[in-house]
Amino acid sequence: MQEIRLTDMYRRSIKLAFGGIMILIASQFALSQPACSGKAMFTEPVCIGNTLSKDENALFDLVNKYRVANGQPAVKLSSRLSVVANRRMLDVKQNMRVLTHSWSNCPYDKRDNKTWPCVTAAPQRLNSGYIGEGYQTLYRTTTGAALPGAALETWRKSSLHNSIILNLSPFKDYPWDELGVAIDGQFAALWFGTMTGGGIMASEGEGLGVDLDKTISGISKLLPVGSVSSSLAGGKWQGTTADKSLKVEIFGVPKEVSEINVRLSIKLAANGKLSPANRKIMLMLLGNVFPRWTEREIWLDRTLAVIAADRKATRTQIIEKNAIEVQGSAGNSLNFAIRPLSKPAAIEIF
């Protein structure tokens, strides 16, 4: 019995010692990664953040799931482009302090194609080891730390960033062969690499034809609408009523709204009517976006009546160059989406 106890104690001691060694190695590895700053971030081969975190791996997986769900092949993880993404985060946080295509050591101007290599040639400029061209998507949240799902949601609502992620026009002929990711505080970045690129720098696509101030005119008095995230080509504004029965999400840039999503978490009456407060918000929103649409009130009431009778029903209304889509869902909820007809309808994965 004594020999067994001694053997057990010996095994536990070995495990504890091994665990201590692993912790020491991990600590020494973390300490060996310098907190790069200033010009050093562009020349140091190793900086804090080089090793992917749990959230960064999750973001990589989400992007590939989104690509596969939309008929595109998965892209392999690139340690080289992840270094570029990491340095981008360091430069944005420490030096630029705003979302921009420029680097602090390489100013970019989309009107001057001579400056485009500031973006596309960044992998070579940083000596990452990747010899192809790089294309980035950047994200920033104003509500705490950047989360993988929230970052992808904002990128998918931007036609430019969505076209990069899904290889849509003008990036349909740019097969991505590697993907780097980085998350640092409230910022996140993707870097896609291609060996067959041509130095294209696209602009954000068409929007709804209305700016943010016009979209929320009057509505902001009924529910506060504030910025929650942004990317290089757009951002997200969100508002929720006090009773949480209505939630509005607006995507785009202040001068051009690209998409509006409204979620109504309410129980419709048998006649399909909304509460007076929510009905007022919906009519005001439709009036702000489509001021010349005189039948919006009749359409809203008819649509609600149809979905009240059949929760699986969907309704689509084309107004000028935009589409309004309404769909019932579980839990007595209604989903409204207003988007340009030209905007591709991507398959969601969450």
LINBELWO-V242927 format. One record per backbone hydrogen bond with DSSP energy under -0.5 kcal/mol. CO is the residue of the C=O (numbers start at 1). NH is the residue of the N-H. E is the energy in kcal/mol with one decimal. If there is no record, write none. Layout:
CO|NH|E  CO|NH|E
//
This chain:
1|5|-2.3  2|6|-2.4  3|7|-2.3  4|8|-2.6  5|9|-2.5  6|10|-2.3  7|11|-2.4  8|12|-2.5  9|13|-2.2  10|14|-2.2  11|15|-2.4  12|16|-2.6  13|17|-2.5  14|18|-2.8  15|19|-2.7  16|20|-2.3  17|21|-2.1  18|22|-2.4  19|23|-2.3  20|24|-2.3  21|25|-2.6  22|26|-2.7  23|27|-2.6  24|28|-2.7  25|29|-2.5  26|30|-2.4  27|31|-2.4  28|32|-1.4  29|33|-0.6  30|33|-1.1  32|34|-0.8  34|36|-1.7  34|48|-2.1  37|40|-1.4  38|41|-0.8  39|42|-1.5  40|43|-1.3  40|44|-3.0  46|34|-0.5  47|50|-1.9  53|57|-2.2  54|58|-2.0  55|59|-2.4  56|60|-2.2  57|61|-2.2  58|62|-2.4  59|63|-2.4  60|64|-1.9  61|65|-2.4  62|66|-2.4  63|67|-2.2  64|68|-2.7  65|69|-2.4  66|70|-0.9  67|70|-0.8  67|72|-2.8  68|71|-1.8  76|179|-1.9  77|79|-0.6  78|82|-1.5  79|83|-1.4  80|84|-1.4  81|85|-2.5  82|86|-2.4  83|87|-2.5  84|88|-2.1  85|89|-2.0  86|90|-2.2  87|91|-2.5  88|92|-2.6  89|93|-2.6  90|94|-2.7  91|95|-1.9  91|96|-2.7  92|97|-3.5  98|100|-0.5  103|106|-1.4  106|103|-2.2  109|112|-2.2  111|113|-0.6  112|115|-2.2  113|116|-0.7  115|118|-2.0  116|119|-2.2  116|120|-1.9  117|121|-1.7  119|122|-1.5  120|134|-2.0  121|124|-0.6  121|125|-2.4  122|126|-2.1  123|128|-2.6  124|127|-1.6  129|131|-0.5  133|194|-2.0  135|192|-3.1  137|190|-2.2  138|232|-0.8  139|188|-1.9  140|230|-3.3  147|151|-2.4  148|152|-2.2  149|153|-2.1  150|154|-2.1  151|155|-2.2  152|156|-2.6  153|157|-1.3  155|158|-1.1  157|159|-0.6  158|162|-3.1  159|163|-1.8  160|164|-1.5  161|165|-2.5  162|166|-2.5  163|168|-2.0  164|167|-0.8  168|171|-3.4  171|174|-1.7  173|175|-0.7  177|76|-0.6  178|193|-2.5  179|78|-2.8  180|191|-2.7  182|189|-2.7  184|187|-1.9  185|146|-3.0  186|141|-2.1  187|184|-2.4  188|139|-2.1  189|182|-1.8  190|137|-1.9  191|180|-2.8  192|135|-2.4  193|177|-2.5  193|178|-1.0  194|133|-2.6  210|257|-2.7  211|215|-2.0  212|216|-2.2  214|217|-0.8  216|220|-1.9  218|221|-0.8  219|222|-1.9  219|223|-2.1  224|226|-0.5  224|240|-0.5  226|238|-2.7  228|142|-2.1  228|143|-0.6  229|236|-2.7  230|140|-3.1  231|234|-0.8  234|231|-4.6  235|252|-1.7  236|228|-2.8  236|229|-1.3  237|250|-3.0  238|226|-2.3  239|248|-3.0  241|244|-1.8  245|265|-2.3  246|241|-2.2  247|263|-3.0  248|239|-2.2  249|261|-3.2  250|237|-2.8  251|258|-2.4  251|259|-1.6  252|235|-3.6  253|256|-1.7  254|212|-2.8  256|253|-2.3  257|208|-3.4  258|340|-0.7  259|251|-3.1  260|338|-2.9  261|249|-3.3  262|264|-0.5  262|336|-3.3  263|247|-2.6  263|265|-0.7  264|266|-1.1  264|334|-2.3  266|268|-0.7  269|272|-2.3  273|269|-1.1  275|279|-2.6  276|280|-1.9  277|281|-1.8  278|282|-2.4  279|283|-2.4  280|284|-2.2  281|285|-2.5  282|286|-2.6  283|287|-2.2  284|288|-2.2  285|289|-2.1  286|290|-2.8  290|293|-1.7  292|294|-1.1  293|296|-0.9  295|299|-2.6  296|300|-2.4  297|301|-2.1  298|302|-2.3  299|303|-2.7  300|304|-2.4  301|305|-1.9  302|306|-2.1  303|307|-2.1  304|308|-2.1  305|309|-1.4  306|310|-1.4  310|313|-2.1  313|328|-1.5  315|326|-2.9  317|319|-0.6  317|324|-2.9  318|320|-0.5  319|322|-2.5  321|341|-2.7  322|319|-2.5  323|325|-0.5  323|339|-2.0  324|317|-2.4  325|337|-2.2  326|315|-2.5  327|335|-2.7  329|333|-1.1  332|266|-1.2  333|329|-2.1  334|264|-2.9  334|336|-0.5  335|327|-2.0  336|262|-2.8  337|325|-2.9  338|260|-2.3  339|323|-2.8  340|343|-1.3  344|346|-1.0
//
